[in-house]
Amino acid sequence: MAGFVPPTSLQTNGPLPPSPEFLAETIGPHLIAASCVFIVLSTAFVALRYWARYLTHTKFGIEDVLIPFAWLAEVGLCITGIVMVETAGTGRHLAYVVTQDESMIIEHFKGTMLCEILHFPAVAIPKLCVVILYLRIFTEKWARRATWMLIYVIGATWLSYTIATMFQCVPFAFNWNKNIPGGRCFNVKAFATSSSVPNIVTDVAVLVLPVKTIMELKISKGRRWGLMCIFLTGGIGIVASIARTVVFGRVDPLDDPTFKTVELITWTIVEPGLYLFAACALSFKPLFRMVARGLHLDRLVTSTRTTYAGRKTGKGRTIGVPASDDGGIQCDTPESSHQEFRQLEPLKGLGDGDLEMGWKEGDDEVSTIAETDTTSDKDVRVDRVRFEDSGELRDEKMVV
């Protein structure tokens, strides 16, 4: 077979032939199972994400454009893994494959190269979606600058490693055909191992960035830790990223490649899949609320306890803005017609109906409050308006 030089163990002067049990061993079904599971789960998560955003009538954002591309990259990885098992002998020992059809080795290395190329966007795009969400939450200059810097780092890593992968062997076909005269590659294993380092670093940044903002919110401890758990899902892929790095460090891609690379390809599918799940799950709270109400467990989603974050007015009075554990901010504002209100505008929040993150004081004589309508799946915004002529306070409700 042109393009593949068998290792010493398979040449005529090597050791004794492998046993029938060794030749019959296969782990290809494991890769097929993992691929099928992640095709189903990634499709379900993406569909649920768009359904949740539809329920809250959320404005279309750049994440809604990026998520389908992340899904395509992830499904592409899964399909590549399945095809490699079915047509390239992946999952079988190399000793078995060369006795069947040596051209399958070429197909195996082509599939491996395709996985490398698809892996970068499959990881980068969901991570970008999570970080873009941070831009809607953060109001401090340092946090927004750090977020933009993280976006640039993720994008630059994606672009640079993709270009490096395309030129790791010259000519390109030398990636799978080592008999091409004059072909050469740099240290592919060292390059592939190093590519996991930026992923881990950016994962840590994704986890750390929202901590300060969440800890400074004037909300209950339970809600604060609930938010922390929500945003920790944004960095869940770090576990798979570390696992993939460890596997790559101990697997020699040229030592029984059709068999030993199955574990690596599996983690190459799992890692971006977890990133995609995290990017989608950040929008799931409306679905959790709907399910809880259907099961009459809405008190687990909506807390009846009210916590006030007081703000003083210019005349020394305090306005209480209560926060609950529901998707909005519940308010038990006193009905006194003598109380003075100033505008409380929501800080930049999640933008998808999940949660309004906080409040800031404005100048007009209007108090805008968000509460939950327990008879429906929608939030209700209450605009409490003081009419200057009569001094009357009136609540104007609208579904949001």
RARACOR-V991245 format. One record per residue. N is the residue number from 0. SS is DSSP state (H for helix, E for strand, - for the rest). D_LAST is the distance of its C-alpha to the last C-alpha in Angstrom with 1 decimal. Layout:
n/ss/d_last
N/SS/D_LAST
N/SS/D_LAST
//
This chain:
n/ss/d_last
0/-/65.5
1/-/64.9
2/-/62.3
3/-/62.7
4/-/65.4
5/-/65.5
6/-/65.8
7/H/69.2
8/H/68.6
9/H/68.4
10/-/71.5
11/-/75.0
12/-/76.2
13/-/73.3
14/-/73.4
15/-/73.7
16/-/71.3
17/-/68.2
18/-/68.4
19/H/67.0
20/H/64.5
21/H/63.2
22/H/63.0
23/H/61.2
24/-/58.5
25/E/55.0
26/-/51.5
27/H/49.9
28/H/48.1
29/H/46.2
30/H/44.8
31/H/43.9
32/H/42.1
33/H/40.1
34/H/39.2
35/H/38.1
36/H/36.0
37/H/34.1
38/H/33.7
39/H/32.0
40/H/29.9
41/H/28.8
42/H/27.8
43/H/25.9
44/H/24.0
45/H/23.1
46/H/21.9
47/H/19.8
48/H/18.3
49/H/17.2
50/H/16.0
51/H/13.8
52/H/12.3
53/H/12.0
54/H/10.2
55/-/7.3
56/-/7.8
57/-/9.4
58/-/11.7
59/-/15.3
60/-/17.4
61/H/21.1
62/H/20.9
63/H/19.9
64/H/23.2
65/H/25.2
66/H/24.4
67/H/26.2
68/H/29.2
69/H/29.3
70/H/29.2
71/H/32.1
72/H/34.1
73/H/33.7
74/H/34.6
75/H/37.4
76/H/38.8
77/H/38.8
78/H/40.4
79/H/43.0
80/H/43.9
81/H/44.4
82/H/46.5
83/H/48.6
84/H/49.5
85/H/50.4
86/H/52.4
87/-/53.3
88/-/54.7
89/-/52.1
90/-/52.4
91/E/56.1
92/-/58.8
93/H/60.2
94/H/63.6
95/H/62.4
96/H/60.6
97/H/63.6
98/H/65.7
99/H/63.3
100/-/62.3
101/-/62.4
102/H/60.1
103/H/57.2
104/H/57.5
105/H/56.6
106/H/53.5
107/H/52.5
108/H/52.6
109/H/50.7
110/H/47.9
111/H/48.0
112/H/47.7
113/H/44.7
114/H/43.0
115/H/43.7
116/H/42.1
117/H/38.9
118/H/38.5
119/H/37.6
120/H/34.5
121/H/33.5
122/H/33.4
123/H/32.3
124/H/29.2
125/H/27.2
126/H/28.2
127/H/27.1
128/H/23.6
129/H/23.5
130/H/24.9
131/H/22.6
132/H/19.7
133/H/21.7
134/H/21.6
135/H/17.9
136/H/18.8
137/-/22.1
138/-/22.8
139/-/26.5
140/H/28.8
141/H/31.0
142/H/28.2
143/H/26.8
144/H/30.5
145/H/31.2
146/H/28.3
147/H/29.5
148/H/33.0
149/H/31.9
150/H/30.3
151/H/33.7
152/H/35.7
153/H/33.9
154/H/34.2
155/H/37.8
156/H/38.8
157/H/37.5
158/H/39.4
159/H/42.6
160/H/43.1
161/H/42.5
162/H/45.2
163/H/47.5
164/H/47.1
165/H/48.1
166/-/51.2
167/-/52.1
168/E/55.0
169/E/57.0
170/-/57.3
171/H/54.0
172/H/55.8
173/H/57.7
174/H/54.6
175/-/55.9
176/-/59.5
177/-/61.6
178/-/64.7
179/-/63.7
180/-/66.4
181/-/65.3
182/-/61.9
183/E/60.5
184/E/57.4
185/-/56.4
186/-/55.8
187/H/53.0
188/H/52.6
189/H/52.3
190/H/49.8
191/H/47.6
192/H/47.7
193/H/46.8
194/H/43.7
195/H/42.1
196/H/42.6
197/H/39.8
198/H/37.4
199/H/38.2
200/H/38.0
201/H/34.6
202/H/33.4
203/H/34.6
204/H/32.8
205/H/29.5
206/H/30.0
207/H/31.2
208/H/28.8
209/H/25.7
210/H/28.0
211/H/28.6
212/H/25.0
213/H/24.0
214/H/27.0
215/-/26.3
216/-/22.8
217/-/23.1
218/-/21.9
219/-/23.9
220/H/26.5
221/H/25.1
222/H/21.7
223/H/23.6
224/H/25.7
225/H/22.9
226/H/21.4
227/H/25.0
228/H/25.4
229/H/22.3
230/H/23.7
231/H/27.2
232/H/26.4
233/H/26.2
234/H/29.9
235/-/31.0
236/H/33.0
237/H/35.5
238/H/37.3
239/H/37.9
240/H/38.8
241/H/41.4
242/H/42.7
243/H/43.1
244/H/45.0
245/H/47.3
246/H/48.0
247/H/48.8
248/H/51.1
249/H/53.3
250/-/53.3
251/-/55.8
252/-/54.5
253/-/58.1
254/-/59.3
255/-/58.7
256/H/55.5
257/H/54.6
258/H/54.5
259/H/53.4
260/H/50.5
261/H/48.6
262/H/47.2
263/H/46.2
264/H/44.5
265/H/42.6
266/H/41.2
267/H/40.5
268/H/38.2
269/H/36.7
270/H/35.9
271/H/33.5
272/H/32.0
273/H/31.0
274/H/29.4
275/H/27.4
276/H/26.3
277/H/25.2
278/H/23.2
279/H/21.4
280/H/21.0
281/-/19.0
282/-/16.0
283/-/16.9
284/H/15.2
285/H/12.5
286/H/15.8
287/H/17.7
288/H/15.3
289/H/15.5
290/H/19.3
291/H/19.8
292/H/18.3
293/H/20.5
294/-/23.5
295/-/22.7
296/-/22.5
297/H/19.1
298/H/21.0
299/H/21.9
300/H/18.4
301/-/17.1
302/-/19.8
303/-/20.7
304/-/22.6
305/-/21.3
306/E/22.6
307/E/22.8
308/E/23.0
309/E/24.9
310/E/25.2
311/E/28.1
312/-/27.8
313/-/30.7
314/-/32.5
315/-/32.5
316/-/29.8
317/E/27.3
318/E/23.6
319/E/22.3
320/E/19.0
321/E/18.9
322/E/17.7
323/-/17.4
324/-/17.8
325/-/14.4
326/-/11.7
327/-/10.4
328/-/12.7
329/-/14.1
330/-/15.9
331/-/19.0
332/-/19.8
333/-/23.1
334/-/23.1
335/-/26.2
336/-/26.3
337/-/28.6
338/-/26.4
339/-/25.5
340/-/22.1
341/-/21.5
342/-/18.4
343/E/16.9
344/E/15.0
345/E/13.5
346/-/16.2
347/-/15.7
348/-/14.1
349/-/14.0
350/-/11.8
351/-/11.0
352/-/8.6
353/-/11.9
354/-/12.3
355/-/12.2
356/-/15.9
357/-/17.0
358/E/17.2
359/E/19.7
360/E/21.1
361/-/21.0
362/-/23.2
363/-/21.4
364/-/21.4
365/E/17.7
366/E/16.1
367/E/12.4
368/E/11.5
369/E/8.9
370/E/10.0
371/E/10.0
372/-/10.4
373/-/13.7
374/-/14.2
375/-/11.6
376/-/10.3
377/-/6.6
378/E/5.5
379/E/5.7
380/E/6.3
381/E/9.9
382/E/11.9
383/E/15.5
384/E/17.8
385/E/21.6
386/-/23.4
387/-/26.5
388/-/28.9
389/-/28.5
390/-/27.0
391/-/24.7
392/E/21.5
393/E/18.7
394/E/15.2
395/E/12.6
396/E/9.5
397/E/6.4
398/E/3.8
399/-/0.0
//
